[in-house]
Amino acid sequence: MKIKKVDKNKGNKFGARKYAEVDSDTYFGVKYTVVKVRVKNTKNYAYKCTCPDHIYRNRECKHIREFKLKEK
């Protein structure tokens, strides 16, 4: 898994504060998008990923964990 960099407000992609493209470990050439978005009417943030693990199981995936590490 490889994150080149975490972009801030670049084109406001998906309404995100920050986002990154993450390469898949399993499938060659597949990239997932991880975004950090503000939860409506709060000061909290949520992380979303386009990978099947996050979408169908609704849990924090390895891409989000990697994104959080790179973000700091």
C-alpha positions in Angstrom: 0.0 0.0 0.0 1.4 3.3 -1.0 0.3 6.9 -0.3 2.3 9.5 -2.1 0.9 12.4 -0.3 -2.2 13.8 1.4 -3.7 16.7 -0.5 -5.5 19.5 1.3 -8.5 21.3 -0.4 -7.2 20.4 -3.9 -10.3 20.9 -6.0 -12.5 20.2 -3.0 -12.9 16.6 -4.2 -16.0 14.9 -2.7 -16.4 17.9 -0.4 -13.3 16.7 1.5 -11.0 18.6 3.7 -8.2 16.2 2.8 -8.0 13.3 0.5 -5.5 10.8 -0.9 -5.3 8.2 -3.6 -4.1 4.8 -2.2 -2.8 1.9 -4.3 -4.4 -1.5 -3.7 -2.2 -4.3 -2.2 -4.4 -7.0 -3.8 -5.1 -5.7 -7.3 -2.4 -4.2 -9.5 -3.3 -0.8 -10.9 -6.4 -0.3 -8.7 -6.5 2.9 -6.6 -8.9 3.8 -3.8 -9.7 7.3 -2.7 -9.7 8.1 1.1 -11.3 11.3 2.2 -11.6 13.2 5.4 -15.0 15.0 5.6 -16.6 17.1 8.3 -19.7 15.6 9.9 -22.6 17.9 9.3 -23.5 20.3 12.2 -20.5 19.2 14.3 -16.8 19.9 14.7 -16.0 16.2 14.2 -14.5 14.5 11.1 -15.2 11.2 9.4 -13.1 9.1 7.1 -14.5 7.4 4.0 -12.8 5.0 1.5 -13.9 3.7 -1.8 -12.7 0.2 -1.1 -15.1 -2.7 -0.8 -14.1 -3.5 2.8 -15.1 0.0 4.0 -18.2 0.2 1.8 -19.8 -3.2 2.5 -18.6 -3.9 6.0 -18.8 -0.3 7.2 -15.6 -0.4 9.2 -12.3 1.3 9.2 -10.1 -0.3 6.5 -6.3 -0.5 6.2 -6.4 2.4 3.7 -8.0 4.7 6.3 -5.4 3.7 8.9 -2.6 4.4 6.5 -4.1 7.7 5.6 -4.3 8.7 9.3 -0.6 7.8 9.8 0.5 9.9 6.8 -1.8 12.8 7.9 0.0 13.4 11.1 
